């Protein structure tokens, strides 16, 4: 099976690219989980699903972070673009995430995978450690640093 693409899926309904005024989502307003972890070409991939409890808004291009079992920040990905999206509580939203270029010793597991919201608030992405112990991606060039990136949020097909 091919790994998920980091680019948005063409089969999903298009995401709104401008918020219409919904309040910023807070960690308690959303649930975030990830699916199966797959690897290919020196990277590992997972799909993250966001479920809002009510109408609120988030960055269209999410940023994620990883912490080790002791809470130390291992990597914090930057948002891949600008803009906001108003979330409909009747829908779920997805993005594909890629982790690559792990040029360091294995971290202290389990890892905490988190969505970084506005103002620095975070919400844990449930679904188990991402990556799992022993599954960190290989180093593809020490000068580039660790890569943790995601595509934009897309409304999931019903």
MILUM-261969 format. One record per atom (N, C-alpha, C): x negated, y, z. Coordinates in steps of 0.02 Angstrom, whole numbers, padded with zeros to 5 digits, always signed. Atoms other than C-alpha are relative to their C-alpha. Layout:
XYZ ...
END
This chain:
-00042-00059+00000 +00000+00000+00000 -00044+00062+00000 +00040-00061+00005 -00070+00171-00046 +00013+00045+00060 -00010-00045-00057 -00098+00298+00094 +00044+00058-00019 -00041-00057+00017 +00021+00444+00107 -00043+00057-00026 +00034-00058+00028 -00029+00597+00009 +00005+00059+00048 -00003-00059-00041 -00071+00758+00099 +00046+00052-00032 -00044-00048+00035 +00029+00853-00032 +00072-00015+00016 -00070+00012-00012 +00216+00876-00004 +00030-00049-00050 -00032+00050+00043 +00325+00739-00075 +00047+00034-00049 -00045-00031+00047 +00413+00787-00236 +00071-00026+00006 -00067+00028-00005 +00563+00677-00192 +00039+00028+00058 -00034-00029-00058 +00603+00767-00029 +00033+00066-00020 -00030-00065+00015 +00722+00915-00030 -00050+00056+00015 +00048-00054-00011 +00626+01079-00042 +00009+00032+00068 -00002-00035-00064 +00581+01167+00120 +00015+00073-00012 -00009-00073+00004 +00637+01344+00153 -00066+00031+00018 +00065-00028-00012 +00485+01454+00147 +00003+00064+00040 -00005-00059-00041 +00552+01604+00241 +00053-00011+00053 -00047+00007-00055 +00634+01601+00411 +00052+00056-00005 -00053-00050+00003 +00799+01692+00425 +00015+00030+00068 -00009-00032-00064 +00780+01742+00606 +00011-00046+00058 -00008+00047-00057 +00794+01585+00713 -00057+00012+00049 +00050-00008-00052 +00701+01593+00877 -00057-00050-00009 +00058+00045+00001 +00526+01517+00890 +00016-00063+00039 -00009+00063-00036 +00536+01332+00937 -00049-00003+00058 +00041+00013-00059 +00470+01292+01109 -00008-00076+00006 +00010+00072-00006 +00401+01120+01157 +00062-00039+00021 -00060+00035-00023 +00563+01073+01246 +00055-00004-00053 -00051-00003+00052 +00663+01112+01088 -00006-00054-00054 +00015+00046+00056 +00585+00978+00977 -00027-00067+00026 +00033+00064-00011 +00532+00797+00971 -00044-00012-00061 +00047+00011+00055 +00380+00750+00867 -00030-00069+00009 +00029+00068-00003 +00321+00574+00825 -00038-00014-00065 +00035+00019+00061 +00206+00489+00702 +00013-00074-00014 -00012+00068+00023 +00223+00330+00602 -00065-00040-00004 +00057+00045+00010 +00103+00196+00545 -00062+00039-00022 +00064-00030+00018 -00080+00243+00530 -00032-00044-00053 +00033+00036+00055 -00166+00194+00367 -00065+00035-00018 +00064-00028+00019 -00341+00220+00303 -00017-00013-00073 +00024+00008+00069 -00419+00246+00132 -00051+00055-00014 +00050-00048+00025 -00570+00333+00054 -00030+00042+00056 +00034-00035-00054 -00649+00378+00221 +00044+00044+00043 -00047-00040-00039 -00493+00456+00297 +00052-00046+00031 -00059+00035-00024 -00346+00400+00403 +00059+00048-00006 -00060-00038+00015 -00168+00457+00370 +00057-00023+00044 -00063+00017-00032 -00002+00462+00461 +00052+00051-00022 -00055-00047+00013 +00168+00542+00432 +00028+00021+00068 -00028-00027-00062 +00231+00655+00571 +00072+00022-00014 -00071-00017+00006 +00419+00676+00597 +00018+00048+00056 -00021-00052-00047 +00491+00831+00682 +00076+00000+00003 -00072-00001-00010 +00667+00827+00755 +00018+00057+00048 -00018-00056-00043 +00736+00993+00820 +00064-00015+00040 -00060+00008-00041 +00864+00996+00962 +00054+00050-00018 -00045-00052+00024 +00943+01155+00893 -00037+00043-00050 +00032-00043+00050 +00908+01288+00762 -00055+00042+00032 +00057-00041-00021 +00736+01364+00789 -00050-00001-00057 +00047-00003+00056 +00585+01403+00682 -00071-00019+00022 +00070+00018-00011 +00406+01340+00666 -00040+00024-00061 +00043-00016+00057 +00257+01377+00554 +00014-00051-00055 -00012+00044+00057 +00290+01305+00380 -00057-00049-00009 +00060+00041+00006 +00112+01238+00377 -00025-00013+00071 +00016+00013-00070 +00085+01152+00545 -00075-00009+00013 +00068+00013-00024 -00076+01143+00644 +00006-00054+00053 +00001+00055-00048 -00118+00987+00745 -00067+00000+00036 +00061+00007-00037 -00248+00948+00876 -00006-00069+00030 +00014+00063-00034 -00329+00799+00961 -00038+00014+00064 +00035-00003-00064 -00381+00782+01143 -00018-00070+00021 +00019+00066-00024 -00474+00639+01224 +00039-00017+00064 -00037+00024-00058 -00410+00539+01374 -00009+00046+00061 +00012-00047-00055 -00485+00672+01490 +00027+00069-00013 -00030-00065+00017 -00395+00816+01403 -00046+00047-00038 +00047-00043+00037 -00550+00885+01314 +00021+00005-00073 -00018-00011+00070 -00514+00961+01143 -00054-00030-00044 +00046+00032+00047 -00593+00855+01006 +00000+00036-00067 -00007-00035+00063 -00526+00945+00854 +00067+00035+00000 -00061-00038+00007 -00397+01078+00819 +00004+00022-00072 -00007-00017+00069 -00337+01092+00642 +00032+00069-00008 -00030-00065+00015 -00295+01262+00569 +00060-00011-00047 -00057+00003+00045 -00130+01292+00481 -00026+00008-00072 +00022+00000+00069 -00147+01263+00294 +00030+00055-00042 -00032-00054+00037 -00048+01417+00244 +00042+00042+00047 -00041-00044-00041 +00071+01550+00305 +00074-00013-00013 -00072+00006+00008 +00259+01566+00319 +00031-00038+00058 -00039+00032-00053 +00394+01500+00434 +00056-00040-00033 -00058+00038+00023 +00536+01376+00416 +00050-00004+00057 -00054+00009-00048 +00703+01378+00506 +00021-00073-00002 -00018+00071-00005 +00745+01203+00567 +00074-00008+00013 -00070+00017-00009 +00919+01131+00555 +00004-00061+00046 -00002+00057-00046 +00961+01017+00703 +00033-00062-00029 -00031+00057+00033 +01056+00903+00583 -00050-00038-00044 +00050+00029+00044 +00896+00863+00488 -00064-00018+00039 +00067+00011-00025 +00723+00793+00521 -00048+00025-00054 +00050-00029+00044 +00564+00860+00443 -00063-00043+00004 +00060+00042+00003 +00405+00771+00389 -00059+00038-00030 +00062-00022+00031 +00225+00810+00348 -00050-00057+00004 +00054+00051-00001 +00077+00699+00305 -00062+00032+00029 +00059-00024-00035 -00079+00717+00412 -00059-00044-00019 +00063+00035+00016 -00258+00671+00368 -00053+00018+00050 +00058-00010-00043 -00404+00648+00487 -00060-00030-00036 +00058+00023+00037 -00577+00632+00410 -00064+00029+00031 +00067-00024-00015 -00764+00656+00436 -00015+00002+00075 +00013+00004-00072 -00786+00596+00616 -00075-00012+00011 +00073+00004-00008 -00972+00634+00640 -00019+00009+00074 +00014-00003-00072 -00980+00602+00827 +00011-00070+00029 -00013+00064-00034 -00977+00460+00952 +00075-00010+00007 -00071+00014-00012 -00811+00374+00980 +00022+00037+00063 -00025-00037-00057 -00704+00478+01099 +00026-00047+00055 -00031+00036-00055 -00629+00424+01265 +00074-00009-00017 -00069+00015+00019 -00464+00337+01220 +00043-00011+00061 -00039-00018+00060 -00315+00349+01214 -00004+00075-00013 +00001-00070+00021 -00309+00512+01117 +00070+00029+00004 -00064-00037+00001 -00173+00643+01133 +00002+00039-00065 -00010-00032+00065 -00112+00698+00962 +00055+00052+00013 -00049-00052-00017 -00020+00865+00974 +00012+00049-00057 -00020-00053+00046 +00073+00991+00868 -00012+00066+00036 +00015-00065-00029 +00012+01168+00900 +00053+00049-00024 -00053-00047+00015 +00156+01292+00908 -00026+00071+00009 +00018-00070-00009 +00153+01482+00907 -00016+00016+00072 +00019-00020-00067 +00072+01564+01056 -00044-00050+00035 +00045+00049-00030 -00040+01413+01086 +00035-00057+00036 -00036+00055-00031 +00098+01302+01156 -00010-00063-00041 +00007+00063+00036 +00082+01118+01111 +00055-00049+00020 -00047+00054-00013 +00198+00969+01100 -00034-00065-00021 +00031+00064+00016 +00133+00791+01107 +00036-00035-00056 -00027+00040+00055 +00158+00688+00950 +00000-00072+00026 -00005+00067-00027 +00222+00521+01014 -00010-00052-00055 +00010+00054+00048 +00193+00353+00930 -00065-00036+00011 +00063+00033-00015 +00030+00300+01010 -00059+00044-00018 +00062-00036+00014 -00149+00357+00997 -00010+00007-00075 +00018-00011+00070 -00196+00435+00830 -00068+00033+00000 +00001+00070+00022 -00316+00364+00786 -00002-00046+00061 +00005+00049-00053 -00317+00204+00887 -00073-00015+00014 +00068+00015-00019 -00472+00146+00978 -00033-00044-00053 +00038+00037+00051 -00603+00085+00854 +00017+00018-00071 -00022-00018+00068 -00516+00167+00705 -00016+00072-00020 +00017-00068+00023 -00598+00338+00693 -00029-00004-00070 +00026+00002+00069 -00640+00381+00513 -00076+00009+00000 +00073-00006+00004 -00822+00375+00456 -00022+00072-00011 +00031-00065+00013 -00940+00523+00444 -00016+00003-00074 +00013-00010+00071 -00944+00587+00265 -00045+00059-00013 +00044-00058+00007 -01063+00732+00297 +00001+00042+00063 +00001-00032-00066 -01115+00802+00465 +00010+00076-00003 -00006-00073+00004 -01116+00983+00404 +00071+00025-00007 -00068-00023+00013 -00931+00989+00363 +00044+00002+00062 -00043+00001-00059 -00860+00953+00536 +00060-00046-00009 -00060+00042+00002 -00706+00851+00579 +00056+00036-00037 -00056-00027+00038 -00555+00875+00467 +00065-00028+00027 -00067+00019-00020 -00377+00871+00533 +00046+00049-00036 -00041-00045+00041 -00255+00939+00405 +00067-00032-00016 -00068+00022+00014 -00072+00929+00358 +00028+00039-00058 -00038-00036+00051 +00044+00975+00216 +00054+00041+00035 -00054-00040-00030 +00194+01089+00243 +00057-00045+00021 -00059+00037-00021 +00352+01031+00331 +00049-00003-00058 -00052+00011+00051 +00482+00959+00212 +00060-00033+00034 -00059+00034-00026 +00661+00913+00254 -00001-00072-00025 +00001+00070+00020 +00669+00723+00254 +00064-00017-00038 -00059+00021+00038 +00785+00642+00129 +00046-00039+00047 -00047+00036-00045 +00944+00580+00217 +00003-00074-00011 
END
